[in-house]
């Protein structure tokens, strides 16, 4: 039986509740303040959009309504996490033109869905994100949206253009589905800036890109490829894609082999998995490694085993989470050059153009820190951009905060550290106050680890 709060990022779509199409929560926007001018806001390029004037844009007010999806957020935050509430404003839901239909939210059966939230009391900023794993546009409402809205930021999130465990079926060429994630994030950022200007009468003074897991990757990619759109970003447990490795396809086959009994602990350590993370391996064997390896291998290297996963990762939860037997023997370095070319289309370079803060837990058992954040830090330094980058290793952190409930004596949630890092980014980009150098944020022996953390040290 699945432990509550430990839903895998890549399987959460299986448990999401379908929401009905949103309707306006009030007949008309107020003329002086509440939702003012919102009815006239138009999202450039959107094929469909619906706006709603709401008394509270946070999950405290939206839970149980069509304006968020609490099931799709499962596992991302630790139980007991405190979140702000009481932020009135406008929500715009819609989608851009797209030929795929994996996102069933609102009964639209249409991908490239987005949500834009415009608080009545605006601080002049915009925060853009995308879904982690292969979730949908409401996935980080509790983890990110609630707090930045309470601080006065406008907020925009995209489903990345394809969702669910069969995301790799979107597109024509290997790598198309992931490449679309980058395009959709750029598209939403540009559109959201226009919407903000329509609503408030001026463009955002500061725009930040941020995200968890796959959206952490997108944060890096956006700051490398479109730094003109942003003032900075915070990358939380971002995925690293490099054409020659390391990447998911160089570390996960060892984990799959370990789960099948053909690799030992020494092989896991050699692949980058941290010593001390062994207590997390059984859960990741059941919920993460198999699905992640086979889905991304199908995305970039469909010729390796065309029969698995084939046209679908599975029809039941057990089938979807199960690995392909052939993936235990997968050797990325030995695959044809065409595979590296497919990965190269979405690869990171380290050439960031705006300030970036990276957070990763030292016990991340999906993306080993030794093959991810540590490598990306060196990539940024090699490009001569180290002055724009900070990396904070969160002792006791792992890939999803929901696992903290099962191991409170050994884990700590990363969310409070992320919030502090976001505030540090704002000071860095607004006031020129540089955050501390790269460091490890220690796990305290006592105190409130669910809601308290300082990346600046105590």
LUMKE-899143 format. One record per residue (C-alpha): residue in three letters; x, y, z; residue number from 1. Coordinates in nm, 2 decimals, padded with zeros to 4 digits, m for minus. Example, Ala and Ser with C-alpha at 12.3 -4.5 7.8 and 13.67 -1.06 7.14 Angstrom:
residues 2
   residuo       c1       c2       c3   num
       ALA    01.23   m00.45    00.78     1
       SER    01.37   m00.11    00.71     2
END
This chain:
residues 458
   residuo       c1       c2       c3   num
       UNK    00.00    00.00    00.00     1
       UNK    00.13    00.35   m00.09     2
       UNK    00.22    00.57    00.21     3
       UNK    00.03    00.90    00.20     4
       UNK    00.24    01.19    00.08     5
       UNK    00.50    00.98   m00.11     6
       UNK    00.36    00.99   m00.46     7
       UNK    00.64    00.98   m00.72     8
       UNK    00.68    01.30   m00.94     9
       UNK    00.65    01.10   m01.26    10
       UNK    00.35    00.89   m01.14    11
       UNK    00.14    01.16   m00.98    12
       UNK   m00.07    01.20   m01.29    13
       UNK   m00.21    00.86   m01.23    14
       UNK   m00.38    00.99   m00.91    15
       UNK   m00.49    01.33   m01.02    16
       UNK   m00.85    01.42   m00.99    17
       UNK   m01.02    01.55   m01.31    18
       UNK   m01.15    01.90   m01.26    19
       UNK   m01.44    02.05   m01.43    20
       UNK   m01.40    02.37   m01.64    21
       UNK   m01.36    02.68   m01.43    22
       UNK   m01.64    02.94   m01.40    23
       UNK   m01.61    03.29   m01.28    24
       UNK   m01.64    03.31   m00.90    25
       UNK   m01.80    03.66   m00.92    26
       UNK   m02.02    03.82   m01.18    27
       UNK   m01.78    04.10   m01.26    28
       UNK   m01.45    04.24   m01.14    29
       UNK   m01.45    04.53   m00.90    30
       UNK   m01.38    04.87   m01.05    31
       UNK   m01.15    04.99   m00.78    32
       UNK   m00.90    04.72   m00.68    33
       UNK   m01.04    04.37   m00.66    34
       UNK   m00.98    04.21   m01.00    35
       UNK   m00.98    04.56   m01.17    36
       UNK   m00.92    04.55   m01.54    37
       UNK   m00.88    04.17   m01.53    38
       UNK   m01.18    04.10   m01.76    39
       UNK   m00.99    04.28   m02.04    40
       UNK   m00.67    04.08   m02.00    41
       UNK   m00.59    03.86   m02.30    42
       UNK   m00.32    03.60   m02.31    43
       UNK   m00.13    03.64   m02.64    44
       UNK   m00.13    03.32   m02.85    45
       UNK   m00.39    03.14   m02.63    46
       UNK   m00.65    02.94   m02.81    47
       UNK   m00.86    02.93   m02.50    48
       UNK   m00.87    03.13   m02.18    49
       UNK   m01.12    03.17   m01.89    50
       UNK   m01.08    03.42   m01.61    51
       UNK   m01.22    03.41   m01.26    52
       UNK   m01.23    03.68   m00.99    53
       UNK   m01.15    03.50   m00.67    54
       UNK   m01.15    03.59   m00.30    55
       UNK   m00.84    03.37   m00.24    56
       UNK   m00.59    03.26   m00.50    57
       UNK   m00.40    03.02   m00.26    58
       UNK   m00.47    02.66   m00.20    59
       UNK   m00.65    02.74    00.13    60
       UNK   m00.92    02.90   m00.08    61
       UNK   m00.90    02.69   m00.39    62
       UNK   m00.88    02.33   m00.25    63
       UNK   m01.19    02.14   m00.37    64
       UNK   m01.26    02.38   m00.65    65
       UNK   m01.17    02.36   m01.02    66
       UNK   m00.90    02.62   m00.98    67
       UNK   m00.63    02.38   m00.84    68
       UNK   m00.57    02.01   m00.81    69
       UNK   m00.45    01.89   m00.47    70
       UNK   m00.40    01.54   m00.59    71
       UNK   m00.15    01.64   m00.85    72
       UNK    00.05    01.81   m00.57    73
       UNK    00.08    01.50   m00.36    74
       UNK    00.42    01.42   m00.22    75
       UNK    00.58    01.75   m00.30    76
       UNK    00.55    01.91    00.05    77
       UNK    00.59    01.77    00.40    78
       UNK    00.28    01.72    00.62    79
       UNK    00.24    02.02    00.85    80
       UNK    00.39    02.27    00.61    81
       UNK    00.25    02.62    00.68    82
       UNK    00.13    02.82    00.38    83
       UNK   m00.02    03.17    00.36    84
       UNK   m00.37    03.24    00.25    85
       UNK   m00.61    03.52    00.19    86
       UNK   m00.48    03.66   m00.14    87
       UNK   m00.77    03.80   m00.36    88
       UNK   m00.72    03.84   m00.73    89
       UNK   m00.78    03.70   m01.07    90
       UNK   m00.70    03.35   m01.21    91
       UNK   m00.67    03.29   m01.58    92
       UNK   m00.68    02.93   m01.71    93
       UNK   m00.63    02.83   m02.07    94
       UNK   m00.41    02.67   m02.33    95
       UNK   m00.20    02.74   m02.63    96
       UNK   m00.23    02.56   m02.96    97
       UNK   m00.10    02.20   m02.93    98
       UNK   m00.17    01.87   m03.11    99
       UNK   m00.14    01.64   m02.81   100
       UNK   m00.41    01.56   m02.56   101
       UNK   m00.25    01.41   m02.24   102
       UNK   m00.38    01.68   m02.01   103
       UNK   m00.74    01.62   m01.92   104
       UNK   m00.78    01.90   m01.67   105
       UNK   m01.11    02.10   m01.70   106
       UNK   m01.23    01.83   m01.95   107
       UNK   m01.03    02.02   m02.22   108
       UNK   m00.82    01.71   m02.32   109
       UNK   m00.56    01.95   m02.45   110
       UNK   m00.20    02.01   m02.37   111
       UNK   m00.01    02.33   m02.33   112
       UNK   m00.24    02.43   m02.05   113
       UNK   m00.14    02.72   m01.82   114
       UNK   m00.25    02.91   m01.52   115
       UNK   m00.18    03.28   m01.45   116
       UNK   m00.27    03.44   m01.12   117
       UNK   m00.28    03.81   m01.06   118
       UNK   m00.31    03.93   m00.70   119
       UNK   m00.50    04.25   m00.64   120
       UNK   m00.20    04.38   m00.44   121
       UNK    00.09    04.35   m00.68   122
       UNK    00.46    04.41   m00.58   123
       UNK    00.57    04.46   m00.94   124
       UNK    00.71    04.11   m00.99   125
       UNK    00.63    03.79   m01.19   126
       UNK    00.73    03.43   m01.10   127
       UNK    00.72    03.17   m01.37   128
       UNK    00.74    02.80   m01.33   129
       UNK    00.65    02.47   m01.49   130
       UNK    00.53    02.13   m01.36   131
       UNK    00.78    01.90   m01.19   132
       UNK    00.80    01.54   m01.32   133
       UNK    00.52    01.50   m01.57   134
       UNK    00.25    01.66   m01.36   135
       UNK    00.03    01.94   m01.46   136
       UNK    00.00    02.32   m01.42   137
       UNK   m00.13    02.32   m01.06   138
       UNK    00.14    02.09   m00.92   139
       UNK    00.34    02.35   m00.73   140
       UNK    00.05    02.56   m00.60   141
       UNK    00.13    02.47   m00.24   142
       UNK    00.51    02.46   m00.28   143
       UNK    00.55    02.78   m00.48   144
       UNK    00.24    02.97   m00.58   145
       UNK    00.09    03.03   m00.23   146
       UNK    00.39    03.21   m00.09   147
       UNK    00.49    03.42   m00.39   148
       UNK    00.13    03.53   m00.43   149
       UNK    00.12    03.63   m00.06   150
       UNK    00.44    03.83   m00.13   151
       UNK    00.26    04.02   m00.41   152
       UNK    00.40    03.85   m00.72   153
       UNK    00.20    03.76   m01.02   154
       UNK    00.24    03.39   m01.09   155
       UNK    00.23    03.17   m01.41   156
       UNK    00.28    02.80   m01.46   157
       UNK    00.27    02.56   m01.76   158
       UNK    00.21    02.19   m01.79   159
       UNK    00.51    02.19   m02.03   160
       UNK    00.31    02.07   m02.33   161
       UNK    00.28    01.70   m02.24   162
       UNK    00.20    01.52   m01.92   163
       UNK    00.18    01.17   m01.77   164
       UNK    00.39    00.86   m01.79   165
       UNK    00.35    00.84   m02.17   166
       UNK    00.47    01.20   m02.23   167
       UNK    00.75    01.06   m02.46   168
       UNK    00.48    00.98   m02.72   169
       UNK    00.45    01.35   m02.80   170
       UNK    00.64    01.47   m03.10   171
       UNK    00.80    01.31   m03.40   172
       UNK    01.17    01.29   m03.34   173
       UNK    01.35    01.16   m03.03   174
       UNK    01.38    01.44   m02.78   175
       UNK    01.08    01.64   m02.91   176
       UNK    00.87    01.60   m02.60   177
       UNK    01.14    01.75   m02.37   178
       UNK    01.23    02.02   m02.62   179
       UNK    00.87    02.13   m02.61   180
       UNK    00.90    02.19   m02.24   181
       UNK    01.16    02.46   m02.31   182
       UNK    00.94    02.62   m02.58   183
       UNK    00.63    02.62   m02.37   184
       UNK    00.80    02.78   m02.08   185
       UNK    00.94    03.06   m02.30   186
       UNK    00.60    03.10   m02.46   187
       UNK    00.42    03.14   m02.12   188
       UNK    00.68    03.38   m01.99   189
       UNK    00.64    03.61   m02.28   190
       UNK    00.26    03.59   m02.27   191
       UNK    00.25    03.64   m01.89   192
       UNK    00.46    03.95   m01.91   193
       UNK    00.20    04.09   m02.15   194
       UNK   m00.09    03.99   m01.93   195
       UNK    00.07    04.16   m01.63   196
       UNK    00.11    04.48   m01.83   197
       UNK   m00.25    04.47   m01.93   198
       UNK   m00.37    04.41   m01.57   199
       UNK   m00.15    04.65   m01.38   200
       UNK   m00.07    04.91   m01.65   201
       UNK    00.31    04.84   m01.65   202
       UNK    00.54    04.55   m01.73   203
       UNK    00.69    04.35   m01.44   204
       UNK    00.99    04.52   m01.29   205
       UNK    01.14    04.18   m01.20   206
       UNK    01.07    03.83   m01.35   207
       UNK    01.20    03.51   m01.18   208
       UNK    01.21    03.16   m01.32   209
       UNK    01.20    02.87   m01.08   210
       UNK    01.10    02.51   m01.04   211
       UNK    01.14    02.17   m00.90   212
       UNK    01.29    01.86   m01.07   213
       UNK    01.22    01.89   m01.44   214
       UNK    01.12    02.25   m01.38   215
       UNK    01.46    02.30   m01.21   216
       UNK    01.61    02.18   m01.54   217
       UNK    01.39    02.43   m01.72   218
       UNK    01.51    02.71   m01.49   219
       UNK    01.87    02.64   m01.58   220
       UNK    01.78    02.61   m01.95   221
       UNK    01.59    02.94   m01.96   222
       UNK    01.87    03.13   m01.79   223
       UNK    02.11    02.99   m02.03   224
       UNK    01.91    03.04   m02.35   225
       UNK    01.67    03.33   m02.27   226
       UNK    01.84    03.54   m01.99   227
       UNK    01.68    03.85   m02.14   228
       UNK    01.34    03.73   m02.01   229
       UNK    01.44    03.70   m01.65   230
       UNK    01.62    03.86   m01.36   231
       UNK    01.72    03.54   m01.20   232
       UNK    01.61    03.19   m01.09   233
       UNK    01.61    02.93   m00.82   234
       UNK    01.66    02.57   m00.93   235
       UNK    01.53    02.31   m00.68   236
       UNK    01.65    01.96   m00.75   237
       UNK    01.69    02.02   m01.12   238
       UNK    01.75    01.74   m01.37   239
       UNK    02.09    01.75   m01.55   240
       UNK    02.09    01.67   m01.92   241
       UNK    02.43    01.66   m02.10   242
       UNK    02.50    01.49   m02.43   243
       UNK    02.80    01.29   m02.32   244
       UNK    02.68    01.23   m01.96   245
       UNK    02.62    01.24   m01.68   246
       UNK    02.24    01.24   m01.72   247
       UNK    01.95    01.02   m01.60   248
       UNK    02.04    00.76   m01.85   249
       UNK    02.39    00.71   m01.71   250
       UNK    02.29    00.66   m01.35   251
       UNK    01.95    00.50   m01.35   252
       UNK    02.04    00.17   m01.53   253
       UNK    02.26    00.08   m01.23   254
       UNK    01.97    00.15   m01.00   255
       UNK    01.74   m00.07   m01.21   256
       UNK    02.00   m00.34   m01.21   257
       UNK    02.03   m00.31   m00.83   258
       UNK    01.66   m00.36   m00.80   259
       UNK    01.68   m00.67   m01.02   260
       UNK    01.96   m00.81   m00.81   261
       UNK    02.23   m00.78   m01.08   262
       UNK    02.42   m00.48   m00.92   263
       UNK    02.55   m00.44   m00.57   264
       UNK    02.58   m00.14   m00.33   265
       UNK    02.93   m00.07   m00.45   266
       UNK    02.80   m00.03   m00.81   267
       UNK    02.54    00.21   m00.67   268
       UNK    02.80    00.42   m00.50   269
       UNK    03.01    00.42   m00.82   270
       UNK    02.71    00.54   m01.01   271
       UNK    02.68    00.84   m00.78   272
       UNK    02.42    00.74   m00.52   273
       UNK    02.52    00.87   m00.18   274
       UNK    02.64    00.66    00.10   275
       UNK    02.38    00.70    00.37   276
       UNK    02.09    00.70    00.13   277
       UNK    02.04    00.32    00.14   278
       UNK    01.73    00.34    00.35   279
       UNK    01.56    00.52    00.06   280
       UNK    01.65    00.27   m00.20   281
       UNK    01.36    00.02   m00.15   282
       UNK    01.10    00.30   m00.20   283
       UNK    01.27    00.44   m00.51   284
       UNK    01.31    00.09   m00.65   285
       UNK    00.93    00.05   m00.64   286
       UNK    00.82    00.40   m00.73   287
       UNK    01.09    00.59   m00.93   288
       UNK    01.38    00.41   m01.09   289
       UNK    01.20    00.18   m01.33   290
       UNK    00.94    00.43   m01.46   291
       UNK    01.20    00.71   m01.49   292
       UNK    01.45    00.51   m01.68   293
       UNK    01.21    00.35   m01.93   294
       UNK    01.02    00.66   m02.00   295
       UNK    01.32    00.88   m02.07   296
       UNK    01.50    00.61   m02.25   297
       UNK    01.19    00.58   m02.48   298
       UNK    01.21    00.96   m02.52   299
       UNK    01.57    00.98   m02.64   300
       UNK    01.65    00.62   m02.75   301
       UNK    01.33    00.45   m02.87   302
       UNK    01.53    00.21   m03.08   303
       UNK    01.69    00.04   m02.79   304
       UNK    01.39   m00.17   m02.69   305
       UNK    01.09   m00.08   m02.91   306
       UNK    00.87   m00.32   m02.73   307
       UNK    00.93   m00.17   m02.39   308
       UNK    00.76    00.06   m02.31   309
       UNK    00.64    00.08   m02.67   310
       UNK    00.32    00.28   m02.71   311
       UNK    00.26    00.30   m02.34   312
       UNK    00.44    00.28   m02.01   313
       UNK    00.16    00.06   m01.89   314
       UNK   m00.21    00.06   m01.81   315
       UNK   m00.20   m00.01   m01.44   316
       UNK    00.00    00.16   m01.16   317
       UNK    00.21   m00.16   m01.12   318
       UNK    00.28   m00.18   m01.49   319
       UNK    00.37    00.19   m01.51   320
       UNK    00.61    00.19   m01.22   321
       UNK    00.77   m00.14   m01.32   322
       UNK    01.11   m00.12   m01.50   323
       UNK    01.18   m00.28   m01.83   324
       UNK    01.41   m00.59   m01.78   325
       UNK    01.63   m00.46   m02.07   326
       UNK    01.70   m00.13   m01.90   327
       UNK    01.92   m00.30   m01.63   328
       UNK    02.17   m00.36   m01.92   329
       UNK    02.13   m00.01   m02.08   330
       UNK    02.47    00.15   m02.15   331
       UNK    02.43    00.50   m02.27   332
       UNK    02.79    00.54   m02.38   333
       UNK    02.76    00.24   m02.61   334
       UNK    02.45    00.36   m02.78   335
       UNK    02.45    00.51   m03.14   336
       UNK    02.55    00.87   m03.19   337
       UNK    02.19    00.96   m03.27   338
       UNK    02.10    00.91   m02.91   339
       UNK    02.36    01.17   m02.79   340
       UNK    02.23    01.40   m03.07   341
       UNK    01.88    01.37   m02.94   342
       UNK    01.99    01.46   m02.58   343
       UNK    02.21    01.74   m02.72   344
       UNK    01.90    01.92   m02.84   345
       UNK    01.80    01.98   m02.48   346
       UNK    02.14    01.97   m02.31   347
       UNK    02.26    02.22   m02.06   348
       UNK    02.58    02.41   m02.11   349
       UNK    02.64    02.61   m01.78   350
       UNK    02.63    02.94   m01.97   351
       UNK    02.38    03.11   m01.75   352
       UNK    02.31    03.48   m01.82   353
       UNK    02.14    03.58   m01.49   354
       UNK    02.19    03.49   m01.12   355
       UNK    02.09    03.14   m01.03   356
       UNK    02.06    02.96   m00.70   357
       UNK    02.07    02.58   m00.71   358
       UNK    01.94    02.36   m00.42   359
       UNK    01.98    01.99   m00.40   360
       UNK    01.95    01.74   m00.11   361
       UNK    02.25    01.53   m00.04   362
       UNK    02.03    01.22   m00.01   363
       UNK    01.85    01.27   m00.35   364
       UNK    01.80    00.91   m00.46   365
       UNK    01.66    00.98   m00.80   366
       UNK    01.91    01.24   m00.91   367
       UNK    02.23    01.17   m00.72   368
       UNK    02.39    01.50   m00.63   369
       UNK    02.73    01.38   m00.74   370
       UNK    02.61    01.34   m01.09   371
       UNK    02.38    01.65   m01.10   372
       UNK    02.42    01.97   m00.89   373
       UNK    02.79    01.91   m00.83   374
       UNK    02.84    01.86   m01.20   375
       UNK    02.63    02.16   m01.30   376
       UNK    02.83    02.38   m01.06   377
       UNK    03.15    02.28   m01.24   378
       UNK    02.99    02.34   m01.58   379
       UNK    02.89    02.70   m01.48   380
       UNK    03.24    02.76   m01.34   381
       UNK    03.40    02.63   m01.66   382
       UNK    03.19    02.88   m01.86   383
       UNK    03.32    03.16   m01.64   384
       UNK    02.98    03.23   m01.49   385
       UNK    03.05    03.12   m01.13   386
       UNK    02.99    03.47   m01.00   387
       UNK    02.63    03.43   m01.11   388
       UNK    02.57    03.10   m00.94   389
       UNK    02.54    02.96   m00.59   390
       UNK    02.48    02.59   m00.50   391
       UNK    02.35    02.49   m00.16   392
       UNK    02.35    02.13   m00.06   393
       UNK    02.07    02.05    00.18   394
       UNK    02.19    01.80    00.43   395
       UNK    01.91    01.54    00.49   396
       UNK    01.72    01.66    00.18   397
       UNK    01.59    01.42   m00.08   398
       UNK    01.40    01.45   m00.41   399
       UNK    01.05    01.50   m00.27   400
       UNK    00.97    01.65    00.07   401
       UNK    00.68    01.41    00.11   402
       UNK    00.92    01.14    00.22   403
       UNK    01.01    01.34    00.53   404
       UNK    00.69    01.20    00.70   405
       UNK    00.83    00.85    00.68   406
       UNK    01.18    00.93    00.80   407
       UNK    01.17    01.25    01.02   408
       UNK    01.48    01.13    01.21   409
       UNK    01.69    01.12    00.89   410
       UNK    01.54    01.37    00.64   411
       UNK    01.45    01.73    00.63   412
       UNK    01.22    01.92    00.39   413
       UNK    01.39    02.14    00.13   414
       UNK    01.09    02.38    00.09   415
       UNK    01.18    02.61    00.38   416
       UNK    01.54    02.63    00.24   417
       UNK    01.39    02.70   m00.10   418
       UNK    01.18    02.99    00.04   419
       UNK    01.49    03.14    00.20   420
       UNK    01.69    03.09   m00.12   421
       UNK    01.42    03.27   m00.32   422
       UNK    01.43    03.57   m00.08   423
       UNK    01.81    03.57   m00.11   424
       UNK    01.78    03.58   m00.49   425
       UNK    01.54    03.88   m00.47   426
       UNK    01.79    04.07   m00.25   427
       UNK    02.07    03.97   m00.49   428
       UNK    01.89    04.10   m00.80   429
       UNK    01.72    04.39   m00.64   430
       UNK    01.97    04.53   m00.39   431
       UNK    02.30    04.37   m00.51   432
       UNK    02.33    04.18   m00.18   433
       UNK    02.51    03.87   m00.28   434
       UNK    02.41    03.54   m00.11   435
       UNK    02.68    03.34    00.07   436
       UNK    02.92    03.12   m00.12   437
       UNK    02.84    02.76   m00.21   438
       UNK    02.78    02.57    00.11   439
       UNK    02.61    02.28    00.28   440
       UNK    02.31    02.37    00.49   441
       UNK    02.33    02.14    00.79   442
       UNK    02.04    01.94    00.92   443
       UNK    01.96    02.08    01.27   444
       UNK    01.93    01.83    01.56   445
       UNK    01.61    01.99    01.68   446
       UNK    01.37    02.27    01.60   447
       UNK    01.11    02.33    01.33   448
       UNK    01.27    02.18    01.02   449
       UNK    00.94    02.17    00.83   450
       UNK    00.90    02.55    00.81   451
       UNK    01.24    02.69    00.91   452
       UNK    01.57    02.71    00.72   453
       UNK    01.84    02.96    00.63   454
       UNK    02.07    02.91    00.34   455
       UNK    02.27    03.20    00.49   456
       UNK    02.36    03.00    00.80   457
       UNK    02.26    03.05    01.16   458
END
